[in-house]
């Protein structure tokens, strides 16, 4: 053989090295089973490449195609050759395992040839095998030449063993199983759907099962998983990725990715469970998702909904298009479709509350009849029970009115479009607002801040006030605005009259449009004003202002303007030196005198004025200008008056020292002095007239006497 056969190369070919079982005679052989074996011996070389697969042209399912390269006399051979192949269980000696395979007149062209060999069934069982080859020229050689040593066969030819390894190949429509250590680890089911045709199922793992009437399904691993349906129905394209104890029942295109004891029930097409443990999608949960977690449940007719994870979260009947992102023991109730729970624990969307959102927190709930589109942003134990109501967070808050808004601690917004924030506040009136601590807005469109109450329609309260009147406003501590359009501010003030105002401390405005300001003031009459300390305007139209003297200062008649100011009243001056200090001119239209009490019944110790004229004549009138009139609130330019030091010598009671130490002049009793001075002057003139008259009478008598004498002398 060696003198003319320089190289023999032998190889197998396979039409399909990858793929799946199709027609008889074709099956998959993993690529790693292909090996090359080379043997060099005394100038001849046998190169053996075996791929244990059947070609489509093989007559027997155990035959395989054999290809090689043959060199003779130093070059590629071209002729017909006879081959003999024997199969042994040992490398040397021993008995063949099967009959010799003789192939006659195999065409060899340019060294290349192809033939088929078949050792029959059962020879490739996983144990070691060696191939013995003999070859001769069909025309020139009498005996074949034996190649030595035998060639060890590995991997590729042993692909033929797959047919006998638990019935790997199938040609009769029965399942194709792959076993490992006696356990089935993979199965292909040649399922045929009456409506869809041939759609095989795939099972990997131990104890997994896909029952009849299920088509195109797959179980990717794990154990004890099941895809099944009712005998009279079909289920298609379900997938269980792995895990254990997972079940898909009569739900097309449903998927359980893994985990344990998860369940997708009847008619839940397109449903998905990502993993976890004990999760369940009940009947008609079409296109719904439980991403993971444990013991999460979607009950009947929960379409296109999602539970992201967590544990013991539930959606019950007809809660379509809803979402629970995760958390623990959250619930979306019956017919609460399009609702969302973002997480947290023990949050609940009670039945018939569509479009609701609970962002998270603990123990929050949205419920009541048709509490649609309500929102709880988080917090603990909050409730939103009416349509479009909102709790923004906090604890134990209640939004119980349509469009109500609540947040904080133990607040309640129960009125239509009401708002309550803070601690223990309550907004029960329509369109009302309560903020702060224990504030209550019970009136229509009322507003309460702090610790206050607003019970009147359109009323407003701040602090610890109570506004009970229509359009009333109360601000401060213990204030009350009970009159319509009334205002009470400060501490303990009361505005009970319509359109009245009370400000300060313990002031009261009881009259219509009355105003009381300051400390313990009372404006009881209509359109009155009481200001200062203990001022009392009890008569209609009265204005009473009182200083800090600790006594009531009360009006005594209508339309009075009363001022009690022990420090003086200043007009155009901030430093009054008198009870009334006017800086500038003062007019008194129509003239007249200032009134003073003058009834004799009011007076005692009455004495006549003496030397009035003489005292007045001691005064001197002068003209002058002030050195700095602006500094003393006086007028500039030439003035007419008297000098205080001179007046003081005559009328000391007219002169007093100002706060700046300068003398000031206040003329008192000038009218009486003038009258008495005139009387003294008249008496003086009368005395002079009487004396003159007496002289004239005496002179007239003397003249008469003289005339008589003269007349008598002439007559003589």
C-alpha positions as CSV (number, residue, x, y, z in Angstrom):
1,X,0.0,0.0,0.0
2,X,2.7,2.4,1.0
3,X,4.5,2.1,-2.4
4,X,1.8,3.8,-4.4
5,X,-0.6,5.3,-1.7
6,X,1.2,8.3,-0.4
7,X,-1.8,10.0,1.4
8,X,-5.3,9.0,2.1
9,X,-7.6,11.7,3.5
10,X,-10.9,10.7,4.8
11,X,-13.7,13.0,6.0
12,X,-17.4,13.0,6.6
13,X,-19.8,15.7,5.6
14,X,-23.2,16.7,7.0
15,X,-25.8,18.7,5.2
16,X,-27.0,20.2,8.5
17,X,-24.5,21.0,11.4
18,X,-27.1,23.1,13.2
19,X,-30.8,23.3,13.2
20,X,-33.6,21.1,14.4
21,X,-35.1,17.7,13.6
22,X,-36.8,17.8,10.2
23,X,-37.2,14.9,7.7
24,X,-35.8,11.4,8.6
25,X,-32.1,11.3,8.1
26,X,-31.4,14.8,9.4
27,X,-30.6,15.9,12.9
28,X,-28.5,18.4,14.8
29,X,-24.9,17.6,15.7
30,X,-23.1,20.1,18.0
31,X,-20.1,21.6,16.3
32,X,-17.8,20.7,19.2
33,X,-18.2,17.0,18.3
34,X,-16.1,17.5,15.1
35,X,-12.4,16.4,15.5
36,X,-9.4,15.8,13.1
37,X,-7.1,12.9,13.7
38,X,-3.7,12.5,11.7
39,X,-1.4,9.5,11.6
40,X,2.0,9.6,9.8
41,X,3.6,6.1,9.2
42,X,6.5,5.3,6.8
43,X,5.7,7.9,4.3
44,X,2.0,7.5,4.2
45,X,-0.5,9.7,6.0
46,X,-4.1,9.1,7.0
47,X,-6.0,12.2,7.8
48,X,-9.4,11.4,9.3
49,X,-12.1,14.0,9.9
50,X,-15.4,12.5,11.0
51,X,-18.7,14.3,11.5
52,X,-21.3,11.9,12.6
53,X,-24.4,12.9,10.7
54,X,-26.6,11.4,8.0
55,X,-26.7,13.0,4.6
56,X,-30.0,13.4,3.0
57,X,-29.1,10.9,0.4
58,X,-28.4,8.1,2.9
59,X,-30.6,5.0,2.4
60,X,-30.5,4.0,6.1
61,X,-30.8,6.3,9.1
62,X,-27.6,4.7,10.5
63,X,-25.5,5.4,7.3
64,X,-23.3,8.3,6.9
65,X,-21.4,9.9,4.0
66,X,-17.7,9.4,3.8
67,X,-15.4,11.8,1.9
68,X,-11.6,11.8,1.5
69,X,-8.5,12.6,-0.5
70,X,-6.3,9.9,-2.1
71,X,-2.8,10.4,-3.3
72,X,-0.9,7.7,-5.3
73,X,2.7,7.8,-6.5
74,X,3.3,11.3,-5.1
75,X,0.2,12.9,-6.6
76,X,-3.6,13.0,-6.5
77,X,-5.1,9.7,-7.7
78,X,-7.6,9.5,-10.5
79,X,-9.2,6.1,-11.0
80,X,-11.7,3.6,-9.4
81,X,-10.8,2.2,-6.0
82,X,-12.3,-0.5,-3.7
83,X,-12.6,0.3,0.1
84,X,-13.2,-2.0,3.1
85,X,-14.1,-0.6,6.5
86,X,-14.2,-2.5,9.8
87,X,-15.3,-1.2,13.2
88,X,-13.6,-2.4,16.4
89,X,-14.0,-1.8,20.1
90,X,-10.2,-2.0,20.8
91,X,-7.2,-0.4,19.1
92,X,-5.5,-3.8,18.3
93,X,-6.7,-7.3,17.8
94,X,-10.3,-8.1,18.8
95,X,-13.3,-8.9,16.8
96,X,-15.2,-6.5,14.5
97,X,-18.4,-5.1,16.0
98,X,-20.2,-5.3,12.7
99,X,-19.9,-6.8,9.2
100,X,-17.2,-5.3,7.0
101,X,-18.4,-2.4,4.8
102,X,-17.1,-2.9,1.3
103,X,-17.5,-0.2,-1.3
104,X,-16.5,-1.1,-4.8
105,X,-15.3,1.1,-7.6
106,X,-15.4,4.4,-5.8
107,X,-14.6,7.2,-8.3
108,X,-11.5,9.2,-7.3
109,X,-10.9,12.4,-9.2
110,X,-7.9,14.5,-8.6
111,X,-7.6,12.7,-5.3
112,X,-11.1,13.4,-4.0
113,X,-13.8,10.8,-3.4
114,X,-17.0,10.2,-1.6
115,X,-18.8,7.1,-0.4
116,X,-21.3,5.9,2.2
117,X,-20.9,3.4,5.0
118,X,-23.4,1.8,7.4
119,X,-22.4,-0.4,10.3
120,X,-26.0,-0.9,11.4
121,X,-27.8,0.1,14.6
122,X,-26.4,-0.2,18.1
123,X,-22.7,0.0,17.4
124,X,-22.2,3.6,18.6
125,X,-23.3,3.5,22.2
126,X,-20.9,5.9,23.7
127,X,-17.9,3.6,24.2
128,X,-14.6,3.9,22.4
129,X,-14.5,2.8,18.7
130,X,-11.6,2.3,16.2
131,X,-11.9,2.2,12.4
132,X,-9.8,-0.1,10.2
133,X,-9.4,0.8,6.5
134,X,-8.2,-1.2,3.5
135,X,-8.0,0.1,-0.1
136,X,-7.0,-1.2,-3.6
137,X,-7.1,-0.1,-7.2
138,X,-10.1,-1.7,-8.8
139,X,-8.1,-2.5,-12.0
140,X,-4.5,-3.1,-11.0
141,X,-4.6,-4.6,-7.5
142,X,-5.6,-8.1,-6.5
143,X,-5.7,-7.6,-2.7
144,X,-6.5,-4.6,-0.6
145,X,-3.8,-2.9,1.4
146,X,-4.5,-2.6,5.1
147,X,-3.7,0.8,6.8
148,X,-2.2,0.5,10.3
149,X,-2.8,1.4,13.0
150,X,-6.5,1.6,13.4
151,X,-8.0,5.1,13.7
152,X,-9.7,6.1,16.9
153,X,-13.2,7.5,16.4
154,X,-14.4,10.3,18.7
155,X,-17.2,12.7,19.0
156,X,-18.6,13.2,15.5
157,X,-19.5,9.6,14.6
158,X,-21.0,9.3,18.0
159,X,-23.7,11.6,16.9
160,X,-25.3,8.5,15.6
161,X,-25.7,7.4,19.2
162,X,-28.2,10.2,19.7
163,X,-30.8,8.1,18.0
164,X,-30.6,5.5,20.6
165,X,-30.0,7.9,23.6
166,X,-33.6,7.9,24.9
167,X,-35.1,8.0,21.4
168,X,-33.5,11.3,20.4
169,X,-34.8,11.3,16.9
170,X,-38.4,10.8,16.0
171,X,-40.1,10.1,12.7
172,X,-43.6,9.2,13.8
173,X,-45.0,12.4,15.3
174,X,-44.1,11.3,18.9
175,X,-42.2,13.7,21.2
176,X,-38.4,13.9,21.0
177,X,-36.9,13.5,24.4
178,X,-33.3,14.2,25.6
179,X,-32.4,12.5,28.9
180,X,-29.6,12.9,31.4
181,X,-28.9,10.2,34.0
182,X,-32.2,8.7,33.2
183,X,-34.1,12.0,33.6
184,X,-35.7,13.8,30.7
185,X,-34.1,17.2,30.5
186,X,-35.5,18.3,27.1
187,X,-38.5,17.5,25.0
188,X,-39.7,18.6,21.6
189,X,-43.4,18.1,21.0
190,X,-44.5,18.0,17.3
191,X,-47.8,19.8,18.1
192,X,-50.1,20.6,15.2
193,X,-52.9,23.2,15.6
194,X,-56.1,22.7,13.7
195,X,-56.0,26.5,12.8
196,X,-52.3,27.3,12.8
197,X,-50.7,24.1,11.5
198,X,-47.4,22.7,12.8
199,X,-46.3,24.7,15.9
200,X,-44.0,22.4,18.0
201,X,-43.6,23.0,21.8
202,X,-40.3,23.0,23.6
203,X,-39.7,21.7,27.2
204,X,-36.4,22.0,29.1
205,X,-36.0,21.0,32.7
206,X,-37.3,18.2,34.9
207,X,-40.9,17.5,35.6
208,X,-42.2,20.3,33.3
209,X,-45.2,19.6,31.2
210,X,-47.1,21.1,28.2
211,X,-50.4,19.4,27.8
212,X,-52.4,18.6,24.6
213,X,-54.1,21.4,22.7
214,X,-51.2,23.7,23.6
215,X,-49.2,24.9,20.6
216,X,-46.0,26.9,20.1
217,X,-45.3,27.0,23.8
218,X,-42.0,26.7,25.6
219,X,-40.8,25.9,29.1
220,X,-37.1,27.1,29.3
221,X,-36.1,25.2,32.5
222,X,-36.8,24.6,36.1
223,X,-39.1,21.9,37.4
224,X,-42.7,21.2,38.0
225,X,-43.9,23.9,35.6
226,X,-47.1,23.4,33.6
227,X,-48.8,24.9,30.5
228,X,-52.2,23.5,29.9
229,X,-55.8,24.2,28.8
230,X,-59.2,22.7,28.7
231,X,-59.7,19.7,26.3
232,X,-62.1,21.6,24.1
233,X,-59.9,24.7,23.8
234,X,-56.6,25.8,22.4
235,X,-53.7,27.7,24.0
236,X,-50.9,29.1,22.0
237,X,-47.4,30.5,22.4
238,X,-47.2,30.5,26.2
239,X,-43.8,30.7,27.8
240,X,-42.4,29.7,31.2
241,X,-38.7,30.7,31.4
242,X,-37.9,28.5,34.4
243,X,-38.4,28.3,38.2
244,X,-40.7,25.7,39.8
245,X,-44.4,25.1,40.2
246,X,-45.4,27.9,37.7
247,X,-48.7,27.4,35.7
248,X,-50.1,29.0,32.6
249,X,-53.7,27.9,32.0
250,X,-55.4,28.5,28.6
251,X,-53.8,31.9,28.0
252,X,-52.3,32.7,24.6
253,X,-49.0,34.5,24.5
254,X,-48.7,34.5,28.2
255,X,-45.3,34.5,29.9
256,X,-43.9,33.5,33.3
257,X,-40.2,34.3,33.3
258,X,-39.4,32.3,36.4
259,X,-39.8,32.1,40.1
260,X,-42.0,29.7,42.0
261,X,-45.8,28.9,42.2
262,X,-46.8,31.7,39.9
263,X,-50.1,31.3,38.0
264,X,-51.6,32.9,34.9
265,X,-55.2,31.8,34.6
266,X,-57.9,31.4,32.0
267,X,-58.1,33.8,29.0
268,X,-55.3,36.1,30.2
269,X,-53.7,36.6,26.7
270,X,-50.4,38.4,26.7
271,X,-50.1,38.4,30.4
272,X,-46.7,38.4,32.0
273,X,-45.3,37.4,35.4
274,X,-41.6,38.3,35.7
275,X,-40.8,36.0,38.6
276,X,-41.1,35.9,42.3
277,X,-43.3,33.6,44.3
278,X,-47.0,32.9,44.5
279,X,-48.0,35.6,42.2
280,X,-51.3,35.1,40.3
281,X,-53.1,36.6,37.3
282,X,-56.7,35.4,37.4
283,X,-59.3,35.0,34.6
284,X,-59.3,37.5,31.8
285,X,-56.2,39.4,33.0
286,X,-55.3,40.2,29.4
287,X,-52.0,42.0,28.8
288,X,-51.5,42.5,32.5
289,X,-48.1,42.3,34.2
290,X,-46.8,41.2,37.6
291,X,-43.1,42.0,37.4
292,X,-42.1,40.0,40.5
293,X,-42.4,39.9,44.3
294,X,-44.5,37.5,46.1
295,X,-48.2,36.7,46.6
296,X,-49.4,39.5,44.4
297,X,-52.8,38.9,42.8
298,X,-54.9,40.3,39.9
299,X,-58.4,39.0,40.0
300,X,-61.0,38.7,37.3
301,X,-61.1,41.1,34.3
302,X,-58.0,43.1,35.3
303,X,-56.9,44.0,31.8
304,X,-53.6,45.8,30.8
305,X,-52.7,46.4,34.5
306,X,-49.4,46.2,36.3
307,X,-48.0,45.2,39.7
308,X,-44.3,46.1,39.7
309,X,-43.4,43.9,42.6
310,X,-43.6,43.8,46.4
311,X,-45.8,41.4,48.3
312,X,-49.5,40.7,48.8
313,X,-50.6,43.5,46.5
314,X,-54.0,43.0,44.9
315,X,-56.2,44.2,42.1
316,X,-59.8,42.9,42.1
317,X,-62.5,42.6,39.6
318,X,-62.6,45.1,36.7
319,X,-59.7,47.2,37.9
320,X,-58.6,47.6,34.3
321,X,-55.5,49.6,33.2
322,X,-54.3,50.1,36.8
323,X,-50.9,50.0,38.4
324,X,-49.4,49.1,41.7
325,X,-45.7,49.9,41.5
326,X,-44.7,47.8,44.5
327,X,-44.8,47.8,48.2
328,X,-46.9,45.6,50.6
329,X,-50.6,44.7,50.9
330,X,-51.8,47.5,48.6
331,X,-55.2,47.1,47.0
332,X,-57.1,48.5,44.0
333,X,-60.7,47.5,44.4
334,X,-63.6,46.5,42.1
335,X,-64.3,48.7,39.1
336,X,-61.5,51.1,40.1
337,X,-60.0,51.2,36.6
338,X,-57.1,53.4,35.5
339,X,-56.0,53.7,39.1
340,X,-52.4,53.8,40.5
341,X,-50.7,53.0,43.7
342,X,-47.0,54.0,43.6
343,X,-45.9,51.8,46.5
344,X,-45.9,51.9,50.3
345,X,-48.0,49.5,52.3
346,X,-51.7,48.8,53.0
347,X,-52.9,51.6,50.7
348,X,-56.4,51.0,49.3
349,X,-58.4,52.1,46.4
350,X,-61.9,51.0,47.4
351,X,-64.5,49.9,44.8
352,X,-65.9,52.2,42.1
353,X,-63.0,54.8,42.3
354,X,-61.7,55.0,38.7
355,X,-58.6,57.1,37.8
356,X,-57.4,57.3,41.4
357,X,-53.7,57.8,42.4
358,X,-52.1,57.0,45.7
359,X,-48.4,57.8,45.3
360,X,-47.2,55.9,48.3
361,X,-47.2,56.0,52.1
362,X,-48.9,53.7,54.6
363,X,-52.6,52.9,55.1
364,X,-54.0,55.6,52.8
365,X,-57.4,54.9,51.2
366,X,-59.5,56.3,48.4
367,X,-63.1,55.1,48.5
368,X,-66.7,55.9,48.9
369,X,-69.2,56.0,46.1
370,X,-67.5,57.1,42.8
371,X,-64.5,58.8,44.3
372,X,-63.1,59.1,40.8
373,X,-59.9,60.9,39.9
374,X,-58.9,61.5,43.5
375,X,-55.2,61.7,44.6
376,X,-53.3,60.9,47.8
377,X,-49.6,62.0,47.4
378,X,-48.4,59.9,50.3
379,X,-48.2,60.0,54.1
380,X,-50.2,57.8,56.4
381,X,-53.8,56.9,57.0
382,X,-55.1,59.6,54.7
383,X,-58.5,59.4,53.0
384,X,-59.9,60.9,49.8
385,X,-63.6,60.0,49.4
386,X,-65.1,62.3,46.8
387,X,-64.5,62.9,43.1
388,X,-61.3,64.9,42.2
389,X,-60.4,65.2,45.9
390,X,-56.7,65.4,46.9
391,X,-54.6,64.8,50.0
392,X,-51.1,66.1,49.4
393,X,-49.5,64.1,52.3
394,X,-49.3,64.0,56.1
395,X,-51.2,61.8,58.5
396,X,-54.9,61.1,59.2
397,X,-56.2,63.7,56.8
398,X,-59.5,63.5,55.0
399,X,-60.6,65.0,51.7
400,X,-64.3,64.4,51.8
401,X,-65.6,67.0,49.4
402,X,-65.7,67.1,45.6
403,X,-62.5,68.9,44.4
404,X,-61.4,69.1,48.1
405,X,-57.7,69.5,49.0
406,X,-56.2,68.5,52.3
407,X,-52.7,68.1,53.8
408,X,-51.0,68.1,57.2
409,X,-52.2,66.3,60.3
410,X,-55.8,65.3,61.1
411,X,-57.3,68.0,58.8
412,X,-60.6,67.6,57.0
413,X,-61.8,69.2,53.8
414,X,-65.4,68.2,53.4
415,X,-66.9,71.1,51.5
416,X,-67.2,71.4,47.8
417,X,-63.9,72.8,46.4
418,X,-62.7,73.2,50.0
419,X,-59.1,73.4,51.2
420,X,-57.6,72.4,54.6
421,X,-54.0,72.4,55.6
422,X,-52.1,72.3,58.9
423,X,-53.1,70.5,62.1
424,X,-56.7,69.5,62.9
425,X,-58.2,72.1,60.6
426,X,-61.6,71.8,59.0
427,X,-63.0,73.3,55.8
428,X,-66.6,72.1,55.7
429,X,-68.2,75.0,53.8
430,X,-68.4,75.1,50.0
431,X,-65.3,76.8,48.6
432,X,-63.9,77.3,52.1
433,X,-60.3,77.3,53.2
434,X,-58.8,76.4,56.6
435,X,-55.1,76.6,57.4
436,X,-53.1,76.5,60.6
437,X,-54.0,74.7,63.8
438,X,-57.6,73.7,64.7
439,X,-59.0,76.4,62.4
440,X,-62.5,75.9,61.0
441,X,-64.0,77.3,57.9
442,X,-67.7,76.3,58.0
443,X,-69.3,79.1,56.0
444,X,-69.8,79.3,52.3
445,X,-66.6,80.7,50.7
446,X,-65.2,81.3,54.2
447,X,-61.5,81.4,55.1
448,X,-59.9,80.6,58.4
449,X,-56.2,80.8,59.4
450,X,-54.3,80.0,62.5
451,X,-56.7,78.8,65.4
452,X,-59.6,80.8,64.1
453,X,-63.2,80.1,62.9
454,X,-65.0,81.5,59.9
455,X,-68.6,80.5,60.0
456,X,-70.2,83.3,58.1
457,X,-70.6,83.3,54.4
458,X,-67.6,84.9,52.7
459,X,-66.1,85.5,56.1
460,X,-62.4,85.6,57.0
461,X,-60.6,84.9,60.2
462,X,-57.0,84.9,61.4
463,X,-55.3,83.9,64.7
464,X,-57.9,83.0,67.3
465,X,-60.7,85.0,65.8
466,X,-64.2,84.0,64.9
467,X,-65.9,85.6,61.9
468,X,-69.6,84.7,62.0
469,X,-71.1,87.6,60.1
470,X,-71.6,87.7,56.3
471,X,-68.4,89.1,54.9
472,X,-67.0,89.4,58.4
473,X,-63.3,89.6,59.2
474,X,-61.8,88.6,62.5
475,X,-58.0,88.8,63.3
476,X,-56.1,88.3,66.5
477,X,-56.8,86.7,69.8
478,X,-60.4,86.0,70.8
479,X,-61.8,88.5,68.3
480,X,-65.4,88.2,67.1
481,X,-66.8,89.7,63.9
482,X,-70.5,88.8,64.0
483,X,-72.0,91.7,62.1
484,X,-72.4,91.7,58.4
485,X,-69.2,93.1,56.7
486,X,-67.8,93.7,60.2
487,X,-64.1,93.7,61.2
488,X,-62.6,92.7,64.5
489,X,-58.8,93.0,65.1
490,X,-56.6,92.7,68.1
491,X,-57.4,90.9,71.4
492,X,-60.9,90.3,72.7
493,X,-62.5,92.8,70.3
494,X,-66.1,92.4,69.1
495,X,-67.6,93.9,66.0
496,X,-71.3,93.0,66.2
497,X,-72.8,95.9,64.3
498,X,-73.3,95.8,60.5
499,X,-70.2,97.2,58.8
500,X,-68.7,97.9,62.2
501,X,-65.0,97.8,63.1
502,X,-63.4,97.0,66.4
503,X,-59.6,97.2,66.9
504,X,-57.2,97.0,69.8
505,X,-57.9,95.3,73.2
506,X,-61.3,94.5,74.5
507,X,-63.0,97.0,72.3
508,X,-66.6,96.7,71.1
509,X,-68.3,98.2,68.0
510,X,-72.1,97.5,68.3
511,X,-73.6,100.2,66.1
512,X,-74.1,100.4,62.4
513,X,-70.8,101.5,60.7
514,X,-69.4,102.1,64.2
515,X,-65.7,102.1,64.9
516,X,-64.0,101.3,68.2
517,X,-60.3,101.5,68.5
518,X,-57.8,101.3,71.4
519,X,-58.3,99.8,74.8
520,X,-61.7,99.0,76.3
521,X,-63.5,101.4,73.9
522,X,-67.2,101.1,73.0
523,X,-68.8,102.5,69.8
524,X,-72.5,101.7,70.4
525,X,-74.2,104.4,68.4
526,X,-74.7,104.5,64.7
527,X,-71.8,105.9,62.8
528,X,-69.8,106.5,65.9
529,X,-66.1,106.4,66.7
530,X,-64.5,105.7,70.0
531,X,-60.8,105.7,70.3
532,X,-58.1,105.7,72.9
533,X,-58.6,104.3,76.4
534,X,-62.1,103.7,77.9
535,X,-63.7,106.0,75.3
536,X,-67.5,105.4,75.0
537,X,-69.4,106.7,72.0
538,X,-72.9,105.7,73.0
539,X,-74.8,108.3,71.0
540,X,-75.4,108.3,67.3
541,X,-72.8,110.3,65.3
542,X,-70.5,110.8,68.4
543,X,-66.7,111.0,68.1
544,X,-65.0,110.3,71.4
545,X,-61.2,110.2,72.0
546,X,-59.8,109.6,75.4
547,X,-56.4,109.6,76.9
548,X,-54.9,107.2,79.4
549,X,-56.8,108.5,82.4
550,X,-58.3,105.5,84.1
551,X,-61.9,106.5,83.8
552,X,-64.6,106.2,81.2
553,X,-65.0,109.2,78.8
554,X,-68.5,108.9,77.4
555,X,-70.6,110.9,75.0
556,X,-73.7,112.6,76.3
557,X,-75.5,113.5,73.1
558,X,-75.7,112.9,69.4
559,X,-73.1,114.2,67.0
560,X,-70.6,115.1,69.6
561,X,-66.9,115.4,69.1
562,X,-65.2,114.8,72.5
563,X,-61.5,114.8,73.3
564,X,-59.9,114.0,76.6
565,X,-56.2,114.9,76.3
566,X,-54.4,115.8,79.4
567,X,-51.3,116.5,77.4
568,X,-53.0,119.0,75.3
569,X,-54.5,119.1,71.8
570,X,-52.1,120.4,69.2
571,X,-53.1,121.8,65.8
572,X,-50.1,122.2,63.5
573,X,-47.9,121.4,66.4
574,X,-46.5,118.1,67.9
575,X,-45.7,119.8,71.2
576,X,-48.9,121.4,72.5
577,X,-48.3,123.6,75.5
578,X,-52.0,124.0,76.3
579,X,-55.2,122.0,76.4
580,X,-55.6,123.3,72.8
581,X,-52.5,124.5,71.0
582,X,-53.1,126.0,67.6
583,X,-50.1,126.8,65.6
584,X,-51.4,129.3,63.1
585,X,-54.6,131.2,62.5
586,X,-58.0,130.0,63.8
587,X,-61.2,131.2,62.4
588,X,-64.7,131.5,63.9
589,X,-67.1,132.4,61.1
590,X,-69.8,134.8,62.2
591,X,-67.9,135.9,65.2
592,X,-69.2,135.5,68.7
593,X,-67.4,134.7,72.0
594,X,-66.1,131.5,73.5
595,X,-68.6,130.2,75.9
596,X,-67.9,129.8,79.6
597,X,-70.1,128.7,82.5
598,X,-71.3,131.9,84.2
599,X,-74.5,131.1,86.0
600,X,-74.5,132.7,89.5
601,X,-75.8,129.4,90.8
602,X,-72.5,127.8,89.8
603,X,-70.3,130.4,91.5
604,X,-69.1,131.3,95.0
605,X,-66.8,133.8,96.7
606,X,-67.9,136.5,94.2
607,X,-65.8,139.8,94.6
608,X,-65.7,143.0,92.5
609,X,-62.6,143.9,90.6
610,X,-60.6,146.8,91.9
611,X,-58.2,149.2,90.2
612,X,-58.9,147.5,86.9
613,X,-58.1,150.7,84.9
614,X,-54.9,151.4,86.8
615,X,-53.6,147.9,86.3
616,X,-54.4,147.9,82.6
617,X,-52.7,151.2,82.2
618,X,-49.6,149.6,83.6
619,X,-49.4,147.4,80.5
620,X,-47.5,148.5,77.4
621,X,-48.3,147.3,73.9
622,X,-45.3,146.8,71.6
623,X,-44.4,145.5,68.1
624,X,-41.7,142.8,67.8
625,X,-40.3,139.9,65.7
626,X,-39.4,136.4,67.0
627,X,-35.7,135.5,66.8
628,X,-36.4,131.9,65.6
629,X,-40.1,131.6,65.1
630,X,-40.0,128.1,63.5
631,X,-38.2,126.7,66.6
632,X,-41.1,127.8,68.9
633,X,-43.9,127.2,66.3
634,X,-44.7,130.9,66.0
635,X,-45.3,133.1,62.9
636,X,-42.5,135.0,61.4
637,X,-42.6,138.8,60.7
638,X,-43.8,141.8,62.8
639,X,-46.1,140.9,65.6
640,X,-48.1,143.0,68.1
641,X,-48.4,142.1,71.7
642,X,-46.9,142.6,75.2
643,X,-43.8,141.5,77.0
644,X,-44.5,138.6,79.5
645,X,-42.0,139.9,82.1
646,X,-43.9,143.3,82.2
647,X,-47.3,141.7,82.3
648,X,-46.2,139.3,85.0
649,X,-45.6,142.3,87.4
650,X,-49.2,143.4,87.0
651,X,-51.1,140.1,86.2
652,X,-48.8,137.3,87.3
653,X,-51.6,134.8,86.7
654,X,-51.4,135.6,83.0
655,X,-47.9,134.3,82.7
656,X,-46.6,130.7,82.9
657,X,-43.4,129.0,82.1
658,X,-43.4,126.7,79.0
659,X,-41.7,123.3,78.8
660,X,-38.7,125.0,77.3
661,X,-38.4,127.4,80.3
662,X,-39.6,130.4,78.3
663,X,-42.5,132.5,79.6
664,X,-45.8,132.2,77.8
665,X,-48.7,134.7,78.0
666,X,-52.3,133.6,78.4
667,X,-54.7,136.6,78.9
668,X,-57.5,135.7,81.3
669,X,-60.5,137.8,82.3
670,X,-59.6,140.6,80.0
671,X,-63.2,141.3,79.2
672,X,-64.1,141.7,82.8
673,X,-61.1,143.9,83.4
674,X,-62.1,146.0,80.4
675,X,-65.6,146.4,81.7
676,X,-64.5,147.4,85.2
677,X,-61.8,149.7,83.7
678,X,-64.5,151.4,81.7
679,X,-66.7,151.7,84.7
680,X,-63.9,153.2,86.7
681,X,-63.2,155.6,83.8
682,X,-66.9,156.5,83.6
683,X,-67.1,157.1,87.3
684,X,-64.1,159.3,87.1
685,X,-65.5,161.2,84.1
686,X,-68.9,161.5,85.8
687,X,-67.2,163.0,88.9
688,X,-65.4,165.4,86.7
689,X,-68.6,166.4,84.9
690,X,-70.4,166.8,88.2
691,X,-67.7,169.1,89.5
692,X,-67.7,171.1,86.3
693,X,-71.4,171.3,86.3
694,X,-71.3,172.5,89.9
695,X,-68.7,175.2,88.9
696,X,-70.8,176.2,86.0
697,X,-73.9,176.5,88.2
698,X,-72.0,178.6,90.7
699,X,-70.6,180.8,87.9
700,X,-74.1,181.1,86.4
701,X,-75.4,182.2,89.8
702,X,-72.7,184.8,90.2
703,X,-73.3,186.0,86.6
704,X,-77.0,186.3,87.3
705,X,-76.2,188.3,90.5
706,X,-73.9,190.5,88.6
707,X,-76.3,191.1,85.9
708,X,-79.0,191.9,88.4
709,X,-76.8,194.4,90.1
710,X,-75.9,196.0,86.8
711,X,-79.5,196.2,85.7
712,X,-80.6,197.8,89.0
713,X,-78.0,200.5,88.9
714,X,-79.0,201.6,85.5
715,X,-82.6,201.8,86.5
716,X,-81.8,204.1,89.3
